Amino acid sequence: MTLFKEQEKRLVNINIKDIAPNKNQPRKSFDEYELFRLSESIRINGIIPPLTVRKTENGYLLIAG
């Protein structure tokens, strides 16, 4: 994944494994089949919609996307 750092005006690649789910995510239940289809789509195509993340001491926290 590529990250644009507004303050530095540059792109940074981030490993998707460094992004942690947000514990405040309002959606709590997911259809297993639909989640599998989403994961396969991401595996094949990558993440197309933008994600908003926040830097943490252990990586990044998913905010939106």
PDB file of N, H, CA, C and O in Angstrom:
ATOM      1  N   MET A   1       0.847  -1.166   0.000  1.00  0.00           N
ATOM      2  CA  MET A   1       0.000   0.000   0.000  1.00  0.00           C
ATOM      3  C   MET A   1       0.888   1.223   0.000  1.00  0.00           C
ATOM      4  O   MET A   1       1.952   1.207   0.619  1.00  0.00           O
ATOM      5  N   THR A   2       0.484   2.278  -0.674  1.00  0.00           N
ATOM      6  H   THR A   2      -0.380   2.291  -1.177  1.00  0.00           H
ATOM      7  CA  THR A   2       1.255   3.510  -0.727  1.00  0.00           C
ATOM      8  C   THR A   2       0.578   4.561   0.133  1.00  0.00           C
ATOM      9  O   THR A   2      -0.640   4.735   0.072  1.00  0.00           O
ATOM     10  N   LEU A   3       1.348   5.243   0.915  1.00  0.00           N
ATOM     11  H   LEU A   3       2.337   5.102   0.965  1.00  0.00           H
ATOM     12  CA  LEU A   3       0.842   6.270   1.826  1.00  0.00           C
ATOM     13  C   LEU A   3       1.396   7.611   1.394  1.00  0.00           C
ATOM     14  O   LEU A   3       2.596   7.735   1.145  1.00  0.00           O
ATOM     15  N   PHE A   4       0.527   8.633   1.298  1.00  0.00           N
ATOM     16  H   PHE A   4      -0.447   8.532   1.500  1.00  0.00           H
ATOM     17  CA  PHE A   4       0.970   9.984   0.982  1.00  0.00           C
ATOM     18  C   PHE A   4       1.104  10.739   2.289  1.00  0.00           C
ATOM     19  O   PHE A   4       0.128  10.893   3.023  1.00  0.00           O
ATOM     20  N   LYS A   5       2.290  11.206   2.583  1.00  0.00           N
ATOM     21  H   LYS A   5       3.083  11.081   1.987  1.00  0.00           H
ATOM     22  CA  LYS A   5       2.528  11.973   3.805  1.00  0.00           C
ATOM     23  C   LYS A   5       2.383  13.449   3.467  1.00  0.00           C
ATOM     24  O   LYS A   5       3.260  14.038   2.835  1.00  0.00           O
ATOM     25  N   GLU A   6       1.278  14.039   3.887  1.00  0.00           N
ATOM     26  H   GLU A   6       0.566  13.561   4.400  1.00  0.00           H
ATOM     27  CA  GLU A   6       0.958  15.430   3.560  1.00  0.00           C
ATOM     28  C   GLU A   6       2.058  16.379   4.005  1.00  0.00           C
ATOM     29  O   GLU A   6       2.460  17.260   3.245  1.00  0.00           O
ATOM     30  N   GLN A   7       2.556  16.209   5.239  1.00  0.00           N
ATOM     31  H   GLN A   7       2.230  15.494   5.857  1.00  0.00           H
ATOM     32  CA  GLN A   7       3.568  17.122   5.756  1.00  0.00           C
ATOM     33  C   GLN A   7       4.855  17.055   4.944  1.00  0.00           C
ATOM     34  O   GLN A   7       5.523  18.071   4.754  1.00  0.00           O
ATOM     35  N   GLU A   8       5.202  15.883   4.472  1.00  0.00           N
ATOM     36  H   GLU A   8       4.659  15.057   4.626  1.00  0.00           H
ATOM     37  CA  GLU A   8       6.456  15.696   3.763  1.00  0.00           C
ATOM     38  C   GLU A   8       6.276  15.671   2.249  1.00  0.00           C
ATOM     39  O   GLU A   8       7.259  15.652   1.509  1.00  0.00           O
ATOM     40  N   LYS A   9       5.016  15.671   1.779  1.00  0.00           N
ATOM     41  H   LYS A   9       4.217  15.686   2.381  1.00  0.00           H
ATOM     42  CA  LYS A   9       4.713  15.659   0.354  1.00  0.00           C
ATOM     43  C   LYS A   9       5.403  14.508  -0.373  1.00  0.00           C
ATOM     44  O   LYS A   9       6.011  14.704  -1.426  1.00  0.00           O
ATOM     45  N   ARG A  10       5.306  13.307   0.195  1.00  0.00           N
ATOM     46  H   ARG A  10       4.812  13.147   1.050  1.00  0.00           H
ATOM     47  CA  ARG A  10       5.893  12.148  -0.457  1.00  0.00           C
ATOM     48  C   ARG A  10       5.047  10.911  -0.190  1.00  0.00           C
ATOM     49  O   ARG A  10       4.259  10.876   0.755  1.00  0.00           O
ATOM     50  N   LEU A  11       5.217   9.906  -1.028  1.00  0.00           N
ATOM     51  H   LEU A  11       5.857   9.935  -1.795  1.00  0.00           H
ATOM     52  CA  LEU A  11       4.516   8.637  -0.874  1.00  0.00           C
ATOM     53  C   LEU A  11       5.401   7.658  -0.128  1.00  0.00           C
ATOM     54  O   LEU A  11       6.619   7.637  -0.308  1.00  0.00           O
ATOM     55  N   VAL A  12       4.773   6.847   0.713  1.00  0.00           N
ATOM     56  H   VAL A  12       3.784   6.864   0.859  1.00  0.00           H
ATOM     57  CA  VAL A  12       5.487   5.827   1.476  1.00  0.00           C
ATOM     58  C   VAL A  12       4.727   4.522   1.318  1.00  0.00           C
ATOM     59  O   VAL A  12       3.505   4.499   1.468  1.00  0.00           O
ATOM     60  N   ASN A  13       5.428   3.433   1.017  1.00  0.00           N
ATOM     61  H   ASN A  13       6.421   3.452   0.895  1.00  0.00           H
ATOM     62  CA  ASN A  13       4.792   2.119   0.946  1.00  0.00           C
ATOM     63  C   ASN A  13       4.670   1.550   2.349  1.00  0.00           C
ATOM     64  O   ASN A  13       5.615   1.597   3.137  1.00  0.00           O
ATOM     65  N   ILE A  14       3.480   1.006   2.655  1.00  0.00           N
ATOM     66  H   ILE A  14       2.713   0.968   2.015  1.00  0.00           H
ATOM     67  CA  ILE A  14       3.244   0.381   3.954  1.00  0.00           C
ATOM     68  C   ILE A  14       2.815  -1.049   3.696  1.00  0.00           C
ATOM     69  O   ILE A  14       2.029  -1.311   2.785  1.00  0.00           O
ATOM     70  N   ASN A  15       3.324  -1.972   4.488  1.00  0.00           N
ATOM     71  H   ASN A  15       3.963  -1.759   5.227  1.00  0.00           H
ATOM     72  CA  ASN A  15       2.892  -3.358   4.405  1.00  0.00           C
ATOM     73  C   ASN A  15       1.506  -3.457   5.033  1.00  0.00           C
ATOM     74  O   ASN A  15       1.290  -2.976   6.145  1.00  0.00           O
ATOM     75  N   ILE A  16       0.575  -4.076   4.329  1.00  0.00           N
ATOM     76  H   ILE A  16       0.750  -4.467   3.426  1.00  0.00           H
ATOM     77  CA  ILE A  16      -0.798  -4.199   4.823  1.00  0.00           C
ATOM     78  C   ILE A  16      -0.844  -4.891   6.185  1.00  0.00           C
ATOM     79  O   ILE A  16      -1.764  -4.657   6.969  1.00  0.00           O
ATOM     80  N   LYS A  17       0.147  -5.745   6.471  1.00  0.00           N
ATOM     81  H   LYS A  17       0.895  -5.936   5.834  1.00  0.00           H
ATOM     82  CA  LYS A  17       0.204  -6.441   7.756  1.00  0.00           C
ATOM     83  C   LYS A  17       0.520  -5.491   8.913  1.00  0.00           C
ATOM     84  O   LYS A  17       0.335  -5.848  10.076  1.00  0.00           O
ATOM     85  N   ASP A  18       0.997  -4.280   8.598  1.00  0.00           N
ATOM     86  H   ASP A  18       1.148  -3.990   7.653  1.00  0.00           H
ATOM     87  CA  ASP A  18       1.306  -3.290   9.630  1.00  0.00           C
ATOM     88  C   ASP A  18       0.103  -2.439  10.017  1.00  0.00           C
ATOM     89  O   ASP A  18       0.212  -1.558  10.871  1.00  0.00           O
ATOM     90  N   ILE A  19      -1.051  -2.700   9.388  1.00  0.00           N
ATOM     91  H   ILE A  19      -1.139  -3.415   8.694  1.00  0.00           H
ATOM     92  CA  ILE A  19      -2.265  -1.939   9.690  1.00  0.00           C
ATOM     93  C   ILE A  19      -3.161  -2.775  10.598  1.00  0.00           C
ATOM     94  O   ILE A  19      -3.609  -3.857  10.219  1.00  0.00           O
ATOM     95  N   ALA A  20      -3.413  -2.265  11.787  1.00  0.00           N
ATOM     96  H   ALA A  20      -3.049  -1.386  12.094  1.00  0.00           H
ATOM     97  CA  ALA A  20      -4.248  -2.974  12.763  1.00  0.00           C
ATOM     98  C   ALA A  20      -5.702  -2.529  12.621  1.00  0.00           C
ATOM     99  O   ALA A  20      -5.962  -1.368  12.304  1.00  0.00           O
ATOM    100  N   PRO A  21      -6.657  -3.440  12.851  1.00  0.00           N
ATOM    101  CA  PRO A  21      -8.065  -3.043  12.832  1.00  0.00           C
ATOM    102  C   PRO A  21      -8.354  -2.099  13.993  1.00  0.00           C
ATOM    103  O   PRO A  21      -7.702  -2.159  15.035  1.00  0.00           O
ATOM    104  N   ASN A  22      -9.325  -1.241  13.803  1.00  0.00           N
ATOM    105  H   ASN A  22      -9.855  -1.192  12.956  1.00  0.00           H
ATOM    106  CA  ASN A  22      -9.717  -0.285  14.831  1.00  0.00           C
ATOM    107  C   ASN A  22     -10.734  -0.939  15.762  1.00  0.00           C
ATOM    108  O   ASN A  22     -11.770  -1.417  15.300  1.00  0.00           O
ATOM    109  N   LYS A  23     -10.458  -0.966  17.047  1.00  0.00           N
ATOM    110  H   LYS A  23      -9.617  -0.577  17.422  1.00  0.00           H
ATOM    111  CA  LYS A  23     -11.383  -1.595  18.005  1.00  0.00           C
ATOM    112  C   LYS A  23     -12.708  -0.840  18.102  1.00  0.00           C
ATOM    113  O   LYS A  23     -13.687  -1.376  18.621  1.00  0.00           O
ATOM    114  N   ASN A  24     -12.747   0.393  17.611  1.00  0.00           N
ATOM    115  H   ASN A  24     -11.952   0.828  17.190  1.00  0.00           H
ATOM    116  CA  ASN A  24     -13.975   1.192  17.627  1.00  0.00           C
ATOM    117  C   ASN A  24     -14.768   1.075  16.334  1.00  0.00           C
ATOM    118  O   ASN A  24     -15.701   1.847  16.111  1.00  0.00           O
ATOM    119  N   GLN A  25     -14.410   0.116  15.476  1.00  0.00           N
ATOM    120  H   GLN A  25     -13.653  -0.511  15.657  1.00  0.00           H
ATOM    121  CA  GLN A  25     -15.123  -0.133  14.229  1.00  0.00           C
ATOM    122  C   GLN A  25     -16.581  -0.422  14.554  1.00  0.00           C
ATOM    123  O   GLN A  25     -16.866  -1.327  15.339  1.00  0.00           O
ATOM    124  N   PRO A  26     -17.521   0.336  13.960  1.00  0.00           N
ATOM    125  CA  PRO A  26     -18.937   0.122  14.299  1.00  0.00           C
ATOM    126  C   PRO A  26     -19.492  -1.210  13.805  1.00  0.00           C
ATOM    127  O   PRO A  26     -20.417  -1.753  14.408  1.00  0.00           O
ATOM    128  N   ARG A  27     -18.935  -1.747  12.706  1.00  0.00           N
ATOM    129  H   ARG A  27     -18.183  -1.306  12.215  1.00  0.00           H
ATOM    130  CA  ARG A  27     -19.413  -3.046  12.213  1.00  0.00           C
ATOM    131  C   ARG A  27     -18.763  -4.144  13.038  1.00  0.00           C
ATOM    132  O   ARG A  27     -17.537  -4.227  13.110  1.00  0.00           O
ATOM    133  N   LYS A  28     -19.574  -4.984  13.658  1.00  0.00           N
ATOM    134  H   LYS A  28     -20.570  -4.918  13.600  1.00  0.00           H
ATOM    135  CA  LYS A  28     -19.055  -6.046  14.527  1.00  0.00           C
ATOM    136  C   LYS A  28     -19.255  -7.438  13.966  1.00  0.00           C
ATOM    137  O   LYS A  28     -18.519  -8.356  14.331  1.00  0.00           O
ATOM    138  N   SER A  29     -20.226  -7.621  13.091  1.00  0.00           N
ATOM    139  H   SER A  29     -20.824  -6.876  12.795  1.00  0.00           H
ATOM    140  CA  SER A  29     -20.437  -8.955  12.520  1.00  0.00           C
ATOM    141  C   SER A  29     -20.283  -8.878  11.006  1.00  0.00           C
ATOM    142  O   SER A  29     -20.741  -7.935  10.360  1.00  0.00           O
ATOM    143  N   PHE A  30     -19.627  -9.895  10.460  1.00  0.00           N
ATOM    144  H   PHE A  30     -19.255 -10.661  10.984  1.00  0.00           H
ATOM    145  CA  PHE A  30     -19.356  -9.952   9.031  1.00  0.00           C
ATOM    146  C   PHE A  30     -19.752 -11.311   8.504  1.00  0.00           C
ATOM    147  O   PHE A  30     -19.516 -12.334   9.147  1.00  0.00           O
ATOM    148  N   ASP A  31     -20.354 -11.318   7.330  1.00  0.00           N
ATOM    149  H   ASP A  31     -20.546 -10.487   6.807  1.00  0.00           H
ATOM    150  CA  ASP A  31     -20.691 -12.556   6.666  1.00  0.00           C
ATOM    151  C   ASP A  31     -19.383 -13.225   6.227  1.00  0.00           C
ATOM    152  O   ASP A  31     -18.597 -12.614   5.503  1.00  0.00           O
ATOM    153  N   GLU A  32     -19.141 -14.455   6.650  1.00  0.00           N
ATOM    154  H   GLU A  32     -19.779 -14.951   7.238  1.00  0.00           H
ATOM    155  CA  GLU A  32     -17.880 -15.145   6.368  1.00  0.00           C
ATOM    156  C   GLU A  32     -17.602 -15.273   4.876  1.00  0.00           C
ATOM    157  O   GLU A  32     -16.470 -15.078   4.434  1.00  0.00           O
ATOM    158  N   TYR A  33     -18.636 -15.601   4.095  1.00  0.00           N
ATOM    159  H   TYR A  33     -19.556 -15.760   4.454  1.00  0.00           H
ATOM    160  CA  TYR A  33     -18.439 -15.740   2.655  1.00  0.00           C
ATOM    161  C   TYR A  33     -18.075 -14.401   2.018  1.00  0.00           C
ATOM    162  O   TYR A  33     -17.162 -14.337   1.196  1.00  0.00           O
ATOM    163  N   GLU A  34     -18.775 -13.340   2.388  1.00  0.00           N
ATOM    164  H   GLU A  34     -19.517 -13.392   3.056  1.00  0.00           H
ATOM    165  CA  GLU A  34     -18.484 -12.012   1.835  1.00  0.00           C
ATOM    166  C   GLU A  34     -17.098 -11.540   2.257  1.00  0.00           C
ATOM    167  O   GLU A  34     -16.402 -10.892   1.475  1.00  0.00           O
ATOM    168  N   LEU A  35     -16.696 -11.851   3.467  1.00  0.00           N
ATOM    169  H   LEU A  35     -17.262 -12.377   4.102  1.00  0.00           H
ATOM    170  CA  LEU A  35     -15.353 -11.499   3.937  1.00  0.00           C
ATOM    171  C   LEU A  35     -14.295 -12.261   3.135  1.00  0.00           C
ATOM    172  O   LEU A  35     -13.253 -11.703   2.790  1.00  0.00           O
ATOM    173  N   PHE A  36     -14.560 -13.521   2.845  1.00  0.00           N
ATOM    174  H   PHE A  36     -15.406 -13.974   3.125  1.00  0.00           H
ATOM    175  CA  PHE A  36     -13.653 -14.311   2.009  1.00  0.00           C
ATOM    176  C   PHE A  36     -13.557 -13.701   0.613  1.00  0.00           C
ATOM    177  O   PHE A  36     -12.459 -13.566   0.072  1.00  0.00           O
ATOM    178  N   ARG A  37     -14.696 -13.330   0.024  1.00  0.00           N
ATOM    179  H   ARG A  37     -15.588 -13.439   0.463  1.00  0.00           H
ATOM    180  CA  ARG A  37     -14.685 -12.717  -1.311  1.00  0.00           C
ATOM    181  C   ARG A  37     -13.896 -11.417  -1.306  1.00  0.00           C
ATOM    182  O   ARG A  37     -13.147 -11.146  -2.245  1.00  0.00           O
ATOM    183  N   LEU A  38     -14.052 -10.612  -0.264  1.00  0.00           N
ATOM    184  H   LEU A  38     -14.660 -10.832   0.498  1.00  0.00           H
ATOM    185  CA  LEU A  38     -13.302  -9.368  -0.148  1.00  0.00           C
ATOM    186  C   LEU A  38     -11.807  -9.641  -0.046  1.00  0.00           C
ATOM    187  O   LEU A  38     -11.010  -8.981  -0.713  1.00  0.00           O
ATOM    188  N   SER A  39     -11.421 -10.604   0.777  1.00  0.00           N
ATOM    189  H   SER A  39     -12.068 -11.141   1.318  1.00  0.00           H
ATOM    190  CA  SER A  39      -9.997 -10.911   0.940  1.00  0.00           C
ATOM    191  C   SER A  39      -9.389 -11.425  -0.363  1.00  0.00           C
ATOM    192  O   SER A  39      -8.242 -11.105  -0.677  1.00  0.00           O
ATOM    193  N   GLU A  40     -10.147 -12.222  -1.130  1.00  0.00           N
ATOM    194  H   GLU A  40     -11.078 -12.483  -0.875  1.00  0.00           H
ATOM    195  CA  GLU A  40      -9.662 -12.704  -2.420  1.00  0.00           C
ATOM    196  C   GLU A  40      -9.507 -11.551  -3.403  1.00  0.00           C
ATOM    197  O   GLU A  40      -8.538 -11.503  -4.161  1.00  0.00           O
ATOM    198  N   SER A  41     -10.450 -10.632  -3.391  1.00  0.00           N
ATOM    199  H   SER A  41     -11.236 -10.670  -2.775  1.00  0.00           H
ATOM    200  CA  SER A  41     -10.364  -9.474  -4.272  1.00  0.00           C
ATOM    201  C   SER A  41      -9.144  -8.624  -3.932  1.00  0.00           C
ATOM    202  O   SER A  41      -8.447  -8.155  -4.832  1.00  0.00           O
ATOM    203  N   ILE A  42      -8.882  -8.424  -2.653  1.00  0.00           N
ATOM    204  H   ILE A  42      -9.448  -8.805  -1.922  1.00  0.00           H
ATOM    205  CA  ILE A  42      -7.712  -7.653  -2.229  1.00  0.00           C
ATOM    206  C   ILE A  42      -6.439  -8.392  -2.619  1.00  0.00           C
ATOM    207  O   ILE A  42      -5.475  -7.772  -3.069  1.00  0.00           O
ATOM    208  N   ARG A  43      -6.428  -9.710  -2.451  1.00  0.00           N
ATOM    209  H   ARG A  43      -7.211 -10.214  -2.085  1.00  0.00           H
ATOM    210  CA  ARG A  43      -5.250 -10.494  -2.817  1.00  0.00           C
ATOM    211  C   ARG A  43      -4.954 -10.369  -4.311  1.00  0.00           C
ATOM    212  O   ARG A  43      -3.798 -10.229  -4.710  1.00  0.00           O
ATOM    213  N   ILE A  44      -5.988 -10.419  -5.121  1.00  0.00           N
ATOM    214  H   ILE A  44      -6.927 -10.533  -4.797  1.00  0.00           H
ATOM    215  CA  ILE A  44      -5.817 -10.376  -6.571  1.00  0.00           C
ATOM    216  C   ILE A  44      -5.576  -8.953  -7.091  1.00  0.00           C
ATOM    217  O   ILE A  44      -4.687  -8.730  -7.913  1.00  0.00           O
ATOM    218  N   ASN A  45      -6.369  -8.000  -6.608  1.00  0.00           N
ATOM    219  H   ASN A  45      -7.091  -8.181  -5.941  1.00  0.00           H
ATOM    220  CA  ASN A  45      -6.351  -6.646  -7.173  1.00  0.00           C
ATOM    221  C   ASN A  45      -5.657  -5.603  -6.314  1.00  0.00           C
ATOM    222  O   ASN A  45      -5.398  -4.492  -6.776  1.00  0.00           O
ATOM    223  N   GLY A  46      -5.355  -5.946  -5.075  1.00  0.00           N
ATOM    224  H   GLY A  46      -5.566  -6.848  -4.700  1.00  0.00           H
ATOM    225  CA  GLY A  46      -4.846  -4.938  -4.149  1.00  0.00           C
ATOM    226  C   GLY A  46      -6.010  -4.128  -3.598  1.00  0.00           C
ATOM    227  O   GLY A  46      -7.171  -4.405  -3.898  1.00  0.00           O
ATOM    228  N   ILE A  47      -5.690  -3.140  -2.800  1.00  0.00           N
ATOM    229  H   ILE A  47      -4.746  -2.916  -2.557  1.00  0.00           H
ATOM    230  CA  ILE A  47      -6.729  -2.281  -2.235  1.00  0.00           C
ATOM    231  C   ILE A  47      -6.869  -1.078  -3.149  1.00  0.00           C
ATOM    232  O   ILE A  47      -5.930  -0.299  -3.312  1.00  0.00           O
ATOM    233  N   ILE A  48      -8.040  -0.932  -3.741  1.00  0.00           N
ATOM    234  H   ILE A  48      -8.802  -1.565  -3.608  1.00  0.00           H
ATOM    235  CA  ILE A  48      -8.259   0.143  -4.699  1.00  0.00           C
ATOM    236  C   ILE A  48      -8.796   1.404  -4.007  1.00  0.00           C
ATOM    237  O   ILE A  48      -8.268   2.488  -4.258  1.00  0.00           O
ATOM    238  N   PRO A  49      -9.819   1.311  -3.147  1.00  0.00           N
ATOM    239  CA  PRO A  49     -10.288   2.526  -2.475  1.00  0.00           C
ATOM    240  C   PRO A  49      -9.231   3.034  -1.501  1.00  0.00           C
ATOM    241  O   PRO A  49      -8.462   2.244  -0.954  1.00  0.00           O
ATOM    242  N   PRO A  50      -9.188   4.332  -1.285  1.00  0.00           N
ATOM    243  CA  PRO A  50      -8.206   4.861  -0.330  1.00  0.00           C
ATOM    244  C   PRO A  50      -8.525   4.430   1.091  1.00  0.00           C
ATOM    245  O   PRO A  50      -9.687   4.250   1.456  1.00  0.00           O
ATOM    246  N   LEU A  51      -7.488   4.270   1.876  1.00  0.00           N
ATOM    247  H   LEU A  51      -6.544   4.417   1.579  1.00  0.00           H
ATOM    248  CA  LEU A  51      -7.623   3.980   3.292  1.00  0.00           C
ATOM    249  C   LEU A  51      -7.077   5.168   4.074  1.00  0.00           C
ATOM    250  O   LEU A  51      -6.151   5.841   3.622  1.00  0.00           O
ATOM    251  N   THR A  52      -7.646   5.422   5.233  1.00  0.00           N
ATOM    252  H   THR A  52      -8.399   4.876   5.600  1.00  0.00           H
ATOM    253  CA  THR A  52      -7.111   6.432   6.130  1.00  0.00           C
ATOM    254  C   THR A  52      -6.535   5.683   7.323  1.00  0.00           C
ATOM    255  O   THR A  52      -7.236   4.912   7.977  1.00  0.00           O
ATOM    256  N   VAL A  53      -5.265   5.911   7.601  1.00  0.00           N
ATOM    257  H   VAL A  53      -4.696   6.537   7.069  1.00  0.00           H
ATOM    258  CA  VAL A  53      -4.602   5.255   8.723  1.00  0.00           C
ATOM    259  C   VAL A  53      -3.923   6.295   9.592  1.00  0.00           C
ATOM    260  O   VAL A  53      -3.638   7.408   9.150  1.00  0.00           O
ATOM    261  N   ARG A  54      -3.669   5.917  10.829  1.00  0.00           N
ATOM    262  H   ARG A  54      -3.900   5.013  11.188  1.00  0.00           H
ATOM    263  CA  ARG A  54      -2.942   6.767  11.764  1.00  0.00           C
ATOM    264  C   ARG A  54      -1.709   6.007  12.225  1.00  0.00           C
ATOM    265  O   ARG A  54      -1.796   4.829  12.573  1.00  0.00           O
ATOM    266  N   LYS A  55      -0.579   6.668  12.229  1.00  0.00           N
ATOM    267  H   LYS A  55      -0.509   7.624  11.947  1.00  0.00           H
ATOM    268  CA  LYS A  55       0.671   6.056  12.691  1.00  0.00           C
ATOM    269  C   LYS A  55       0.569   5.796  14.182  1.00  0.00           C
ATOM    270  O   LYS A  55       0.134   6.657  14.947  1.00  0.00           O
ATOM    271  N   THR A  56       0.977   4.591  14.590  1.00  0.00           N
ATOM    272  H   THR A  56       1.330   3.891  13.969  1.00  0.00           H
ATOM    273  CA  THR A  56       1.036   4.240  16.005  1.00  0.00           C
ATOM    274  C   THR A  56       2.460   3.791  16.304  1.00  0.00           C
ATOM    275  O   THR A  56       3.283   3.700  15.393  1.00  0.00           O
ATOM    276  N   GLU A  57       2.756   3.513  17.550  1.00  0.00           N
ATOM    277  H   GLU A  57       2.087   3.587  18.290  1.00  0.00           H
ATOM    278  CA  GLU A  57       4.113   3.070  17.884  1.00  0.00           C
ATOM    279  C   GLU A  57       4.406   1.670  17.344  1.00  0.00           C
ATOM    280  O   GLU A  57       5.571   1.289  17.222  1.00  0.00           O
ATOM    281  N   ASN A  58       3.354   0.893  17.018  1.00  0.00           N
ATOM    282  H   ASN A  58       2.408   1.203  17.118  1.00  0.00           H
ATOM    283  CA  ASN A  58       3.543  -0.474  16.513  1.00  0.00           C
ATOM    284  C   ASN A  58       3.201  -0.632  15.040  1.00  0.00           C
ATOM    285  O   ASN A  58       3.181  -1.756  14.539  1.00  0.00           O
ATOM    286  N   GLY A  59       2.936   0.438  14.343  1.00  0.00           N
ATOM    287  H   GLY A  59       2.952   1.352  14.749  1.00  0.00           H
ATOM    288  CA  GLY A  59       2.556   0.351  12.932  1.00  0.00           C
ATOM    289  C   GLY A  59       1.531   1.426  12.603  1.00  0.00           C
ATOM    290  O   GLY A  59       1.785   2.618  12.776  1.00  0.00           O
ATOM    291  N   TYR A  60       0.351   0.981  12.119  1.00  0.00           N
ATOM    292  H   TYR A  60       0.145   0.012  11.979  1.00  0.00           H
ATOM    293  CA  TYR A  60      -0.705   1.908  11.720  1.00  0.00           C
ATOM    294  C   TYR A  60      -2.040   1.391  12.210  1.00  0.00           C
ATOM    295  O   TYR A  60      -2.231   0.183  12.348  1.00  0.00           O
ATOM    296  N   LEU A  61      -2.975   2.309  12.478  1.00  0.00           N
ATOM    297  H   LEU A  61      -2.820   3.291  12.366  1.00  0.00           H
ATOM    298  CA  LEU A  61      -4.323   1.972  12.906  1.00  0.00           C
ATOM    299  C   LEU A  61      -5.273   2.376  11.794  1.00  0.00           C
ATOM    300  O   LEU A  61      -5.214   3.506  11.310  1.00  0.00           O
ATOM    301  N   LEU A  62      -6.154   1.462  11.381  1.00  0.00           N
ATOM    302  H   LEU A  62      -6.202   0.544  11.774  1.00  0.00           H
ATOM    303  CA  LEU A  62      -7.129   1.748  10.342  1.00  0.00           C
ATOM    304  C   LEU A  62      -8.182   2.715  10.888  1.00  0.00           C
ATOM    305  O   LEU A  62      -8.814   2.440  11.908  1.00  0.00           O
ATOM    306  N   ILE A  63      -8.363   3.837  10.210  1.00  0.00           N
ATOM    307  H   ILE A  63      -7.849   4.060   9.382  1.00  0.00           H
ATOM    308  CA  ILE A  63      -9.367   4.821  10.608  1.00  0.00           C
ATOM    309  C   ILE A  63     -10.611   4.691   9.719  1.00  0.00           C
ATOM    310  O   ILE A  63     -11.733   4.645  10.222  1.00  0.00           O
ATOM    311  N   ALA A  64     -10.411   4.633   8.421  1.00  0.00           N
ATOM    312  H   ALA A  64      -9.499   4.670   8.012  1.00  0.00           H
ATOM    313  CA  ALA A  64     -11.533   4.517   7.485  1.00  0.00           C
ATOM    314  C   ALA A  64     -11.061   3.825   6.215  1.00  0.00           C
ATOM    315  O   ALA A  64      -9.897   3.916   5.825  1.00  0.00           O
ATOM    316  N   GLY A  65     -11.991   3.139   5.591  1.00  0.00           N
ATOM    317  H   GLY A  65     -12.937   3.065   5.908  1.00  0.00           H
ATOM    318  CA  GLY A  65     -11.693   2.513   4.315  1.00  0.00           C
ATOM    319  C   GLY A  65     -11.966   1.043   4.317  1.00  0.00           C
ATOM    320  O   GLY A  65     -11.761   0.375   3.304  1.00  0.00           O
TER     321      GLY A  65
END
